[in-house]
Amino acid sequence: MNPSAPNARTEQIEIDASARWPVLAFFGSALLWLLLGGVMQLAAAMQLHLPDFLADCAWFTHGRLAPAAQNALVYGWGMNAAFAFGLWLMARLSATTLRHGGWLFVAAKFWNLGVTLGVGGILAGWSTSFELLEMPRFVGLLLLAAYAMIGVWAVTTFSIRNTENVFASQWYLFGAAFWFPWLYAVAQVMLVRTPVRGVIQPVVNAWYVHGLYALWFVPVALAAAYYFIPKILGKPVSNYYLASLGFWWLAVSSAFAGGSRLIGAPVPVWIPTLGIVANMLVVVGVVIVALNLLGTLSGRYAAARASLTLRFILLSVAGFLLAAVMNLALSMRGFAAIVQFTLLDGLRDWLTFYVCFSTAMFGAAYFMLPRLTGREWRFAGLIKLHFGATALGVVLMIVGLAAAGWTQGRLLNDAAVPFADITKALSFWFAYRTVALAVLLLGHLAFLINFVGMACPFNSHGNAPATFRTPPELGLVKGEGHA
């Protein structure tokens, strides 16, 4: 037994106490957006096989509802959850308390005000029409200002760290923290503030969309995986000496890979070609990450039975690998010619955002929230419902979108098939996707209810004090391991 363990635990309690209210504010906001965005996404999916649904209200027509749902999920759920997890983990790995948390409350209010105005503006018909940049132009400055306040506190926490080591999870968090404002600011300037002309617009938009997924959501998910897998297993990261190479390889190659989304588009041919080459190079980084994470998990998969966090992280790692395979397949010109503009084309981004990122945040929440609140999860049945609905929904969506997309692409490429027949053939798959989204939404609702039961002070009388299993010692080897 390490004699410093009690002192380390006391230090962690102090760190968690300093992060409690800012993290709860961000994560509570994230869950509200997850539920609201999920409801809007479900309604938009229903409109594809029930055209009369909400058709009498201009605010809720499919052309407005679908992008509003996507923005609510990406900027509402995704960004808030990443802020909550990133601030907590940066404080933990820096072995220092989170200072001046009141300013983070202000930043959270401004961020969520911006998202609210943005989603409302899309529903009101003020969309800019650029994917993931549909929010009205006045929202961009508000979001960047709020992000700057959050980013300053993350950098400050790292600068006053009480540790000598900088871990892989911190690399990915810092990379994401600096890449997002660069991506968002450049896209806002070139597409919204002083728009470029002609074919440069889709090039910038494709670069931004790909960068948002690959350089923000994927790094945050990998930060969670690099932290929780060795933490829960008590085993140093396998082949840790390769981790820095994997980080930089993914960062550089992903930054140039957005052009592959423009295969067949009326743009200079070198742009999609550069994207194709970059996506092939991404494979090297993916292999390195797989060696690190799957090597650490080797022979220890049974540990997932005792750890809900580890189960969600395993889903996240699987999503990361599947998204990489899907991204590589869509970079092949022959395959892209068949499935472009189909449901299969959208599967890549859904795998990245939901299966890779969102499940990682679910796993992180089940680990960090009891430590922040000092209470156990109140409803054990809802925990099982959440994981079961998530796992089932993920399988249904992957199978359904893959089958529907391939069917849709094959029919679209057959000139003898009337378009009306294609629409009729897809009616079943649209209804199938609605069912899958409803299953996922049920899990989100269970998660939100459990979160309120734990975090709300008015319900504290029904919660048992949290008890934590002492984590196994890592047995660190020089150059390996984790905090």
C-alpha positions in Angstrom: 0.0 0.0 0.0 1.4 3.4 -0.9 1.7 5.5 2.3 1.0 8.7 0.3 -2.4 7.3 -0.8 -4.4 9.0 2.0 -2.7 12.4 1.2 -3.4 11.9 -2.5 -7.0 11.2 -1.8 -7.4 14.3 0.4 -5.8 16.4 -2.4 -8.3 14.9 -4.9 -11.2 15.8 -2.6 -10.0 19.4 -2.4 -9.6 19.6 -6.2 -13.1 18.1 -6.8 -14.6 20.5 -4.3 -13.1 23.5 -6.2 -14.5 22.2 -9.5 -17.9 21.1 -8.2 -20.2 24.0 -9.1 -18.6 25.1 -12.4 -18.6 21.5 -13.7 -22.2 20.8 -12.5 -23.3 24.0 -14.2 -21.7 23.1 -17.5 -22.8 19.4 -17.4 -26.4 20.3 -16.3 -26.6 22.7 -19.2 -25.2 20.0 -21.5 -27.9 17.5 -20.5 -30.7 19.9 -21.0 -29.4 20.5 -24.6 -29.0 16.8 -25.1 -32.6 16.3 -24.3 -33.9 19.3 -26.3 -31.7 18.5 -29.3 -32.7 14.9 -29.2 -36.4 15.8 -29.2 -35.8 18.1 -32.2 -33.7 15.5 -34.0 -36.5 12.9 -33.4 -39.1 15.3 -34.8 -37.0 16.1 -37.8 -36.5 12.3 -38.4 -40.2 11.7 -38.2 -40.9 14.4 -40.9 -39.0 12.3 -43.5 -41.6 9.5 -43.3 -44.6 11.6 -42.0 -44.4 14.7 -44.2 -47.4 16.3 -42.6 -45.9 16.3 -39.1 -45.5 19.9 -37.9 -45.8 21.1 -41.5 -48.2 23.9 -40.6 -45.7 25.8 -38.5 -42.9 27.5 -40.4 -40.5 27.4 -37.4 -40.7 23.6 -37.3 -40.3 22.7 -41.0 -37.6 20.2 -41.7 -35.3 22.7 -43.3 -35.1 24.6 -40.0 -35.7 21.9 -37.5 -32.9 19.5 -38.7 -30.0 22.1 -38.5 -31.4 23.6 -35.3 -31.3 20.1 -33.7 -27.7 19.5 -35.0 -26.5 22.8 -33.6 -28.2 22.2 -30.3 -26.5 18.9 -29.9 -23.1 20.0 -31.2 -22.8 23.4 -29.4 -25.2 22.8 -26.6 -24.6 19.2 -25.5 -21.2 18.6 -27.0 -19.4 21.8 -26.1 -20.8 22.1 -22.6 -20.0 18.4 -21.8 -16.4 18.9 -23.1 -16.0 22.1 -21.0 -17.2 20.3 -17.9 -15.0 17.2 -18.4 -11.9 19.2 -19.6 -11.9 21.6 -16.6 -12.3 18.8 -14.1 -9.6 16.6 -15.7 -7.1 19.5 -16.2 -7.4 20.3 -12.5 -7.0 16.6 -11.6 -3.9 16.1 -13.7 -2.4 19.4 -12.7 -2.9 18.5 -9.0 -4.2 22.0 -8.3 -7.6 23.4 -7.4 -9.7 25.3 -9.9 -9.4 29.0 -9.1 -12.1 31.7 -9.3 -14.9 29.4 -10.4 -17.4 32.3 -10.3 -16.1 33.5 -13.7 -16.7 30.1 -15.1 -20.4 30.5 -14.1 -20.5 33.8 -16.1 -18.8 32.1 -19.1 -21.3 29.2 -18.9 -24.2 31.7 -18.9 -22.9 33.6 -21.9 -22.1 30.4 -23.8 -25.6 29.0 -23.3 -27.2 32.3 -24.1 -25.3 32.3 -27.4 -26.5 28.8 -28.2 -30.1 29.7 -27.3 -30.1 32.7 -29.5 -28.4 30.7 -32.3 -30.8 27.8 -32.2 -33.8 30.2 -31.9 -32.4 32.2 -34.9 -32.2 29.1 -37.0 -35.8 28.2 -36.2 -36.9 31.7 -37.0 -35.3 31.5 -40.5 -32.1 33.4 -40.0 -29.8 30.5 -40.9 -26.6 31.2 -42.8 -26.9 27.9 -44.7 -23.3 26.8 -43.9 -23.2 23.4 -42.1 -22.6 23.8 -38.4 -22.3 27.5 -38.9 -26.1 28.1 -39.4 -26.4 30.4 -36.4 -27.0 34.1 -37.1 -23.8 36.1 -37.5 -24.2 38.1 -34.2 -23.9 34.8 -32.2 -20.4 34.1 -33.3 -18.7 36.9 -31.3 -20.7 36.0 -28.2 -19.6 32.3 -28.4 -15.9 33.3 -28.9 -16.0 35.7 -26.0 -17.5 33.0 -23.7 -15.0 30.4 -25.0 -12.1 32.8 -24.3 -13.2 33.1 -20.6 -13.3 29.3 -20.3 -10.0 28.8 -22.1 -8.2 31.3 -19.9 -9.1 29.2 -16.8 -7.9 26.0 -18.4 -4.6 27.5 -19.3 -4.3 29.1 -15.8 -5.0 25.8 -14.1 -2.2 24.2 -16.2 0.3 27.0 -15.6 0.0 26.6 -11.8 0.2 22.8 -11.8 1.9 21.0 -9.0 3.2 18.1 -11.1 6.3 17.8 -13.3 4.8 15.4 -15.8 2.4 16.4 -18.7 0.2 13.4 -19.5 -1.3 12.3 -22.8 -4.7 13.4 -21.8 -3.4 16.9 -21.2 -1.9 17.0 -24.7 -5.3 16.2 -26.3 -7.2 18.7 -24.0 -4.7 21.4 -24.8 -4.8 20.6 -28.5 -8.6 20.8 -28.6 -8.6 24.0 -26.6 -6.4 25.8 -29.1 -7.8 24.2 -32.3 -11.5 25.1 -31.8 -11.1 28.9 -31.6 -8.8 28.8 -34.6 -11.2 26.8 -36.6 -14.3 28.7 -35.5 -12.8 32.2 -35.9 -11.4 31.5 -39.4 -14.7 30.0 -40.6 -16.7 32.9 -39.2 -14.5 35.5 -40.9 -14.3 33.7 -44.3 -17.9 32.6 -44.5 -20.0 35.0 -42.4 -18.2 38.3 -41.7 -16.3 38.9 -44.9 -17.4 36.0 -47.1 -15.1 34.6 -49.7 -16.5 34.0 -53.1 -17.2 31.0 -55.4 -15.9 27.6 -54.7 -13.8 28.7 -51.8 -16.9 28.8 -49.6 -17.6 25.0 -49.7 -13.8 24.4 -49.2 -13.8 26.4 -46.0 -17.0 24.9 -44.8 -15.7 21.3 -45.4 -12.4 22.2 -43.6 -14.3 23.6 -40.6 -16.8 20.7 -40.3 -14.1 18.1 -40.5 -11.8 20.0 -38.2 -14.6 20.4 -35.6 -15.1 16.7 -35.4 -11.5 15.6 -35.8 -9.7 18.3 -33.9 -12.2 19.0 -31.1 -14.5 16.2 -30.3 -12.1 13.3 -31.0 -9.2 14.7 -28.9 -11.6 15.3 -25.9 -12.8 11.7 -26.3 -9.2 10.4 -26.5 -8.3 12.4 -23.4 -11.0 10.5 -21.5 -9.8 7.2 -22.8 -6.1 7.8 -22.0 -7.2 8.8 -18.5 -9.8 6.3 -17.5 -8.5 3.1 -19.0 -5.2 3.1 -17.0 -6.9 4.7 -14.0 -9.6 2.0 -13.7 -7.3 -1.0 -14.6 -4.4 0.2 -12.5 -2.2 -0.6 -15.5 0.2 1.8 -17.3 -0.6 2.8 -20.9 0.9 0.2 -23.2 3.6 1.5 -25.6 3.3 4.9 -24.0 6.4 6.1 -25.7 4.4 6.1 -29.0 1.6 8.3 -27.6 3.2 11.6 -28.4 3.9 10.5 -32.0 0.2 9.4 -32.3 -1.0 12.8 -31.0 1.1 14.9 -33.4 0.4 12.5 -36.3 -3.4 12.8 -35.8 -3.2 16.6 -35.4 -1.2 17.3 -38.5 -2.9 14.8 -40.8 -6.5 15.6 -39.7 -5.9 19.3 -40.3 -5.6 18.6 -44.1 -8.2 15.8 -44.4 -11.3 18.0 -44.8 -10.9 18.2 -48.6 -12.0 14.5 -48.9 -15.5 15.7 -48.3 -15.5 17.4 -51.6 -14.8 14.4 -53.9 -16.7 15.1 -57.1 -17.4 18.7 -56.2 -16.6 21.6 -58.7 -13.4 22.5 -56.9 -9.7 22.2 -58.0 -8.9 18.5 -58.1 -5.9 18.9 -55.8 -8.1 19.8 -52.8 -10.0 16.5 -52.5 -6.8 14.7 -53.5 -4.9 16.3 -50.6 -7.8 15.3 -48.3 -7.6 11.7 -49.5 -3.9 11.5 -48.9 -4.3 13.0 -45.5 -7.0 10.5 -44.5 -4.7 7.7 -45.5 -2.0 9.2 -43.3 -4.5 9.4 -40.4 -4.5 5.6 -40.3 -1.0 5.7 -38.8 -2.2 7.8 -35.9 -5.2 5.6 -35.4 -3.0 2.5 -35.3 -0.8 4.1 -32.6 -3.8 5.1 -30.5 -5.1 1.5 -30.9 -1.8 0.1 -29.8 -1.9 2.3 -26.7 -5.5 1.8 -25.6 -6.2 -1.8 -26.8 -2.8 -2.9 -25.6 -3.6 -1.5 -22.2 -7.0 -3.3 -22.3 -5.5 -6.6 -23.5 -6.5 -9.4 -21.2 -8.5 -7.1 -18.9 -11.8 -6.7 -20.8 -13.6 -8.5 -18.0 -13.0 -5.5 -15.8 -15.8 -3.7 -17.7 -18.4 -5.8 -15.9 -17.5 -4.0 -12.7 -17.1 -0.5 -14.1 -19.8 1.4 -16.0 -17.3 4.1 -16.9 -15.1 1.5 -18.6 -18.0 0.1 -20.5 -18.8 3.5 -22.0 -15.1 4.1 -22.7 -15.0 0.8 -24.6 -17.9 2.0 -26.7 -16.1 5.2 -27.3 -12.9 3.5 -28.5 -14.9 1.3 -30.8 -16.6 4.4 -32.2 -13.3 6.0 -32.8 -12.0 3.0 -34.7 -15.3 2.6 -36.7 -15.3 6.3 -37.6 -11.7 6.0 -38.8 -12.7 3.1 -41.1 -15.7 4.9 -42.3 -13.7 8.1 -43.0 -11.1 6.1 -45.0 -13.8 4.3 -47.0 -15.5 7.6 -47.9 -12.1 8.9 -49.1 -12.1 6.2 -51.8 -13.4 7.9 -55.0 -15.3 4.7 -56.2 -17.0 4.2 -52.9 -17.8 7.9 -52.4 -19.4 8.1 -55.9 -22.0 5.6 -54.7 -22.8 6.7 -51.2 -22.2 10.5 -51.3 -25.3 12.5 -50.3 -26.8 9.4 -48.6 -27.5 8.3 -45.1 -24.3 6.4 -45.1 -22.4 9.6 -45.7 -23.8 11.0 -42.5 -22.8 7.8 -40.6 -19.2 9.0 -40.4 -20.0 12.2 -38.4 -22.5 10.4 -36.2 -20.0 7.8 -35.3 -17.5 10.5 -34.4 -19.8 12.7 -32.5 -22.1 10.3 -30.7 -20.4 6.9 -30.5 -16.8 8.2 -30.0 -17.4 11.5 -28.1 -20.8 11.3 -26.4 -20.3 7.9 -24.9 -16.9 9.0 -23.6 -18.7 11.9 -21.8 -21.3 9.5 -20.4 -18.5 7.4 -19.0 -16.7 10.4 -17.6 -19.9 11.6 -15.9 -20.5 8.3 -14.1 -16.9 8.6 -12.7 -16.6 12.3 -11.8 -20.1 13.3 -10.7 -20.3 11.1 -7.6 -16.8 12.5 -6.6 -18.0 16.1 -7.2 -21.2 15.8 -5.3 -20.2 13.2 -2.7 -23.3 11.2 -3.4 -24.2 8.0 -5.1 -26.4 7.8 -8.1 -29.9 7.7 -6.8 -31.7 5.3 -9.3 -29.7 2.2 -10.1 -32.4 1.1 -12.6 -32.0 4.3 -14.6 -28.2 3.6 -14.9 -28.9 0.2 -16.5 -31.6 1.8 -18.7 -29.2 4.5 -19.9 -26.4 2.1 -20.8 -28.8 -0.5 -22.3 -30.6 2.1 -24.4 -27.3 3.6 -25.6 -25.8 0.3 -26.6 -29.0 -0.8 -28.4 -29.5 2.5 -30.0 -25.9 2.6 -31.3 -26.2 -0.9 -32.9 -29.6 0.0 -34.4 -28.3 3.2 -35.9 -25.1 1.8 -37.3 -26.9 -1.2 -38.9 -29.8 1.0 -40.2 -27.8 3.9 -41.6 -25.3 1.5 -43.3 -28.0 -0.6 -44.9 -30.2 2.4 -45.8 -27.3 4.4 -47.2 -26.0 1.6 -49.4 -29.6 1.0 -50.7 -30.1 4.7 -51.3 -26.7 5.1 -53.1 -27.2 2.1 -55.3 -30.7 3.3 -56.4 -29.5 6.9 -57.0 -26.8 5.6 -59.3 -29.3 3.6 -61.4 -30.7 6.0 -64.0 -33.6 3.6 -64.7 -35.0 4.0 -61.2 -37.5 6.9 -60.8 -36.8 9.2 -57.8 -40.2 8.6 -56.4 -39.4 4.9 -56.2 -36.2 5.7 -54.2 -38.2 7.8 -51.8 -40.7 4.9 -51.3 -37.9 2.4 -50.8 -36.4 4.5 -48.1 -39.6 5.1 -46.2 -39.0 2.0 -44.0 -35.4 3.0 -43.2 -36.5 6.5 -42.2 -39.1 5.0 -39.8 -36.4 2.6 -38.6 -34.0 5.5 -37.8 -36.8 7.2 -35.9 -37.2 4.2 -33.7 -33.4 4.1 -33.1 -33.3 7.8 -32.2 -36.3 7.2 -29.8 -34.3 4.5 -28.0 -31.3 6.8 -27.6 -33.6 9.6 -26.4 -35.0 7.3 -23.7 -31.5 6.7 -22.4 -30.8 10.4 -22.3 -34.0 11.0 -20.3 -33.0 8.4 -17.8 -29.6 10.0 -17.5 -31.0 13.5 -16.9 -33.4 12.2 -14.2 -30.6 10.5 -12.4 -28.4 13.6 -12.7 -31.1 15.8 -11.2 -31.6 13.2 -8.4 -27.9 13.4 -7.6 -27.1 17.0 -8.1 -30.2 18.8 -6.9 -29.7 19.8 -3.2 -33.4 19.5 -2.5 -33.2 15.8 -3.2 -30.1 15.1 -1.1 -32.0 13.4 1.6 -32.6 10.4 -0.7 -28.9 10.0 -1.7 -26.5 7.8 0.1 -23.0 9.2 0.6 -20.7 8.1 -2.2 -18.0 5.5 -1.4 -15.2 4.8 -3.8 -13.1 1.7 -4.4 -9.4 2.4 -3.9 -7.9 2.2 -7.4 -5.2 -0.4 -8.0 -1.7 0.9 -8.0 -0.2 1.6 -11.4 3.2 0.2 -10.8 4.7 2.9 -13.0 7.7 2.4 -15.2 9.7 5.4 -16.2 8.2 7.1 -19.2 4.9 5.4 -18.8 1.7 5.6 -16.8 -0.8 8.2 -15.7 -1.8 10.3 -12.8 
